[in-house]
Amino acid sequence: MSVHESLPAGCEPACHGCRHRHLTLEASLAQKQRYLERVLAGWQDRLAPVRSPGAASRYGYRDRVTLNARWDPGQGWRFGLMRRDELIPIPDCPVHTRRVNGLLGLLRERLPPGTALPLAYVHVAGAQATLIVKSKSADPALFDAVIEGLGSSGMGGVWLHCHPSAGRKLFARSGWQRLWGESESSCHGGLVHGPTSFQQLLPALHAQTLQAAAQHLAPRDGDAVLDLYCGLGASLRTWTGAGAATLGIELGGDAVDCARRNAPGAVVLRGTCVQRLPQVREWWRRPFATRLVYVNPPRSGLEPELQSAIAEDLRPARLAYLSCSAGTLARDLASFEVAGYAVDGLMPYDFFPGTHHVECLALLSRREALPPRDH
């Protein structure tokens, strides 16, 4: 039986975004499983099979994307991914939702030429889109033709963001102007989100991770849950819904504002997790029945200072760790084991079908005593 399948219409052969797009779903999952078994070899006996959303969800699922924008005098506006210094256009990517592809088509058709508009990026977060220009200012009238066509686009709000140094750092605090629609939208489960707040793809699969984390943490009335990198508050709402006192930490101001509204029973602080450790320690000293931690860090994993604080100082009874990098997860799990934690299970999830990426939920529990340190 072949492990390859024909590509759907719209796939750009040169695109490197979906490296598994030529594989069948079964072959892609098997390759991801083998990768996890290799990188997480020390815990292979606790590694579950990769959970998949199914073949029907392999396409049309990506509703959060950042694309480079380039003007070509012969071809007009092109949107896609960069490979070295070359733009790979993906005008009708089958992985994107209809809303994303519809917006890109509208921009290609109605934006003024690049000689008049230094558009650098298009960022879509659910129903909120941001057009990022590399200049201190831009005339909103340049977008009038686009705005006229947004009524049936499925978008809820479109922003202009003037950021002269946009690049690795996509957004700045100033330079924002709403061109059309509302300043926020609702996504799965009624969660409010803005133009920059992070959202997990595949809501049904994300709900499975939260359910698994909740079963492991088992928060109850009188318990405390510390939620680090809490995003727009989907996980916070899970813990407060169980009756637990909840403290969330998130860096992005847009996400913090949304998290406070999405989980009104939680305390949400803005800043890096390391910066907020003094407030975390003060809150942690309250008379809670059981102390629990949930983390969902970026690909770099937990900062060493933060990992040490959780494992050796805060020492929660149970920990759930949703990771998007098996390599940094392995590093952090090893450190937790040295500090006296047991890895009870590893549950992988295929949040990015068609790509080589795979996320993994690690479930840990504390042994009774902190092992003595070597001197």
C-alpha positions in Angstrom: 0.0 0.0 0.0 1.5 3.4 -1.0 2.4 5.9 1.7 2.0 8.7 -0.8 -1.1 10.4 -2.0 -1.9 13.0 -4.7 -1.8 16.6 -3.7 -5.0 18.7 -3.6 -5.4 21.7 -5.9 -3.6 24.7 -4.7 -0.5 23.0 -3.3 2.7 24.8 -4.3 5.4 22.2 -4.9 8.1 24.6 -3.7 6.4 25.4 -0.4 8.2 24.0 2.6 5.4 24.7 5.1 3.7 21.3 4.9 6.5 18.7 4.6 4.1 15.8 5.0 1.6 16.9 2.5 2.6 14.1 0.1 2.1 11.4 2.7 -1.1 9.6 3.6 -2.4 10.4 7.1 -1.3 7.1 8.4 2.2 7.5 7.0 2.5 11.0 8.5 1.3 9.9 11.9 3.7 6.9 11.8 6.6 9.2 11.0 5.7 11.6 13.8 5.4 8.6 16.2 8.9 7.4 15.3 10.3 10.8 15.8 8.8 11.1 19.3 10.0 7.6 20.2 13.6 8.6 19.3 13.6 12.0 21.0 11.7 10.9 24.0 13.4 7.5 24.2 13.8 7.7 28.0 10.0 7.7 28.4 9.0 5.6 25.4 7.1 3.1 27.6 4.8 6.0 28.6 4.3 7.4 25.1 0.8 7.0 23.7 0.0 6.9 20.0 -0.4 10.3 18.3 -4.0 11.5 18.5 -5.3 12.8 15.1 -8.3 14.9 14.2 -8.8 12.6 11.2 -8.5 12.8 7.5 -11.3 15.3 7.1 -9.3 17.9 9.1 -6.1 17.7 7.1 -7.1 20.6 5.0 -8.8 23.9 5.5 -8.0 24.1 9.2 -5.3 26.9 9.5 -7.0 30.0 10.6 -3.9 31.6 12.2 -1.1 32.5 9.8 1.5 35.1 9.1 2.5 35.6 5.5 5.1 37.7 3.8 3.8 40.2 1.3 5.8 41.2 -1.9 4.9 43.4 -4.8 5.9 42.2 -8.3 5.3 44.6 -11.2 4.4 41.8 -13.5 2.3 39.6 -11.1 1.0 42.1 -8.6 0.8 41.3 -4.9 2.0 37.9 -3.8 1.7 36.4 -0.3 3.6 33.4 1.0 6.6 32.0 2.8 10.2 33.0 2.5 12.9 30.5 1.7 16.3 32.2 2.0 15.6 35.4 0.1 12.9 34.0 -2.2 9.2 34.4 -1.7 7.2 31.2 -2.3 3.7 32.4 -3.1 0.8 30.3 -1.8 -2.3 32.0 -3.2 -4.8 29.2 -2.6 -3.2 27.1 0.0 -5.5 24.1 0.8 -4.4 24.1 4.4 -5.8 27.6 5.0 -9.4 28.2 5.8 -11.7 29.7 3.2 -11.7 32.9 5.2 -7.9 33.2 4.9 -7.8 32.4 1.2 -10.7 34.7 0.5 -9.0 37.6 2.3 -5.8 37.0 0.3 -7.7 37.0 -2.9 -9.4 40.2 -2.0 -6.0 41.8 -1.2 -4.4 40.7 -4.4 -7.3 42.1 -6.4 -7.9 45.4 -4.7 -4.7 46.6 -2.9 -2.9 49.6 -4.5 0.5 48.7 -6.0 3.6 48.3 -3.8 5.0 51.6 -5.1 2.3 53.3 -3.1 2.1 50.9 -0.2 5.0 49.3 1.7 3.0 46.3 2.9 5.3 43.7 4.4 3.1 41.1 6.2 -0.4 39.9 6.5 -1.3 38.4 9.9 -4.6 36.5 10.4 -5.8 35.4 13.8 -9.2 33.8 13.4 -11.6 36.5 12.3 -9.1 39.4 12.9 -6.6 40.4 10.3 -3.7 42.8 10.4 -1.9 44.4 7.5 1.6 45.3 8.6 3.4 48.1 6.7 7.0 49.0 7.1 6.6 52.8 7.5 5.7 55.3 10.2 2.4 56.0 8.6 0.0 55.0 5.8 -3.0 56.6 4.4 -6.1 54.6 5.4 -7.7 55.6 2.1 -5.3 53.2 0.4 -7.4 50.4 1.7 -10.9 51.7 0.7 -11.3 49.3 -2.2 -10.4 46.4 0.1 -12.8 47.5 2.8 -15.7 47.7 0.3 -15.3 43.9 -0.3 -15.0 42.8 3.3 -18.7 42.4 4.0 -18.8 38.8 2.8 -15.3 37.8 3.6 -16.0 36.1 6.9 -13.6 38.5 8.7 -14.7 40.3 11.8 -12.1 43.1 11.9 -9.1 44.4 9.9 -6.3 46.4 11.2 -3.5 48.6 9.8 -0.2 48.3 11.8 2.5 50.8 10.9 5.8 49.2 12.1 9.0 50.5 10.3 11.2 47.8 11.8 8.7 44.9 11.4 10.6 41.6 11.0 11.5 39.0 13.6 9.4 41.1 16.0 6.1 41.4 14.1 4.2 43.9 16.3 5.0 47.1 18.2 2.8 48.8 20.8 2.1 51.9 18.8 1.0 52.4 15.2 -2.3 50.6 15.3 -5.5 51.7 13.5 -8.6 49.7 13.0 -9.7 50.0 9.3 -12.9 48.0 9.4 -15.2 45.9 11.6 -14.9 45.1 15.3 -11.8 45.2 17.5 -12.4 41.7 18.7 -14.1 38.5 17.6 -15.4 35.3 19.2 -13.9 31.9 18.3 -14.6 28.3 19.5 -16.5 28.1 22.8 -17.3 31.8 22.7 -13.7 32.8 23.6 -13.0 36.4 22.8 -9.8 37.1 20.8 -8.1 40.2 19.3 -5.7 40.6 16.4 -2.6 39.4 18.1 -3.8 36.9 20.8 -2.6 33.3 20.3 -5.1 30.6 19.5 -4.6 26.9 19.2 -5.6 25.4 15.9 -8.1 22.5 15.7 -10.4 23.5 18.7 -11.8 20.0 19.1 -8.3 18.5 19.5 -7.2 21.3 21.9 -10.3 20.5 24.0 -9.0 16.9 24.2 -5.7 18.1 25.6 -7.4 20.3 28.2 -9.6 17.4 29.2 -6.6 15.1 29.6 -4.7 17.7 31.6 -7.8 18.3 33.8 -8.1 14.6 34.5 -4.5 14.4 35.6 -4.4 17.6 37.6 -7.9 16.9 39.0 -8.4 20.5 40.3 -11.2 21.0 42.9 -12.6 23.7 45.1 -9.9 24.8 47.5 -7.0 23.9 45.1 -4.7 26.3 43.2 -3.7 26.1 39.6 -0.8 28.2 38.2 -1.2 28.5 34.4 1.9 29.7 32.7 1.8 31.1 29.1 -2.0 31.1 29.5 -2.8 32.6 26.1 -6.3 34.0 25.8 -7.7 31.9 28.6 -9.1 28.6 27.3 -7.1 26.6 29.9 -7.8 29.2 32.7 -11.5 28.7 32.1 -11.1 24.9 32.6 -9.5 25.4 36.0 -11.9 28.0 37.3 -14.8 26.0 36.1 -13.6 23.2 38.4 -13.7 25.6 41.3 -9.9 26.1 41.7 -8.2 29.4 42.4 -6.3 30.2 39.3 -3.4 32.5 38.4 -2.4 33.0 34.8 0.7 34.6 33.3 0.9 35.9 29.7 3.2 38.4 27.9 0.9 39.8 25.2 -1.4 42.6 26.3 -4.1 41.6 23.8 -4.1 38.0 25.1 -4.1 39.2 28.8 -7.1 41.4 28.1 -8.9 38.5 26.4 -8.0 36.0 29.2 -9.4 38.3 31.9 -12.7 38.4 30.0 -12.7 34.7 29.0 -12.0 33.5 32.5 -13.3 36.2 34.8 -12.7 34.0 37.9 -8.9 33.9 37.3 -6.2 36.4 38.2 -4.2 37.2 35.1 -0.9 39.0 35.2 1.0 40.5 32.2 4.7 39.8 31.8 7.2 37.0 31.3 6.8 34.1 33.6 10.2 34.7 35.1 9.4 38.4 35.7 6.3 37.4 37.6 7.9 34.8 39.9 7.8 37.2 42.9 4.0 37.5 42.6 3.6 33.8 41.9 5.5 32.9 45.1 3.4 35.3 47.2 0.2 33.9 45.8 1.5 30.3 46.2 1.9 30.8 50.0 -1.9 31.1 50.5 -3.6 28.2 52.3 -4.6 26.1 49.3 -5.5 22.4 49.6 -3.4 21.2 46.6 -1.1 23.2 44.3 -1.0 22.3 40.6 0.7 23.7 37.5 -0.1 23.8 33.8 2.4 25.2 31.3 2.2 25.7 27.5 5.6 27.3 26.6 6.9 28.3 23.2 9.3 26.0 21.3 12.2 27.1 23.5 10.6 25.3 26.4 10.8 26.5 30.0 13.5 29.1 30.9 16.1 27.5 33.3 15.2 29.9 36.1 11.5 29.1 35.7 12.0 25.3 35.4 14.1 25.4 38.6 11.5 27.5 40.4 8.7 25.1 39.6 10.6 21.9 40.3 12.6 22.9 43.4 10.7 25.8 45.0 7.0 25.8 44.1 6.9 21.9 43.9 3.3 21.4 42.7 1.7 18.0 43.5 1.0 17.5 39.8 2.1 19.2 36.6 0.7 19.2 33.0 3.1 20.4 30.3 1.8 20.9 26.7 4.9 21.1 24.5 5.4 22.0 20.8 9.0 20.9 20.8 9.9 17.3 21.7 13.6 18.3 22.1 13.1 21.0 24.7 10.4 18.8 26.4 13.0 16.0 26.8 15.4 18.5 28.3 12.8 19.8 30.8 11.5 16.3 31.7 15.0 15.2 32.6 15.4 18.2 34.9 12.0 17.5 36.6 13.0 13.9 37.2 16.3 15.0 38.8 14.1 17.1 41.1 12.0 14.2 42.1 9.1 14.2 39.7 7.7 11.1 37.9 6.6 11.2 34.2 3.2 9.5 34.3 2.4 9.8 30.7 3.1 11.4 27.3 0.1 12.1 25.0 1.0 13.4 21.5 -1.5 15.4 19.4 -1.4 16.2 15.6 -2.2 19.9 15.8 -0.6 20.6 12.4 -1.7 17.9 9.9 0.4 17.7 6.8 3.4 19.2 8.5 6.3 17.6 10.5 5.2 19.3 13.7 3.7 17.4 16.6 2.7 18.5 20.1 2.9 16.5 23.2 1.2 16.7 26.6 3.4 15.5 29.5 1.8 14.5 32.8 4.0 14.6 35.9 3.5 14.0 39.6 5.7 14.8 42.6 7.4 12.3 44.8 7.2 13.1 48.5 10.7 14.5 49.0 13.1 16.6 47.0 16.2 14.5 46.4 19.4 15.8 48.1 21.7 17.8 45.9 25.2 16.7 45.2 27.8 19.0 46.7 
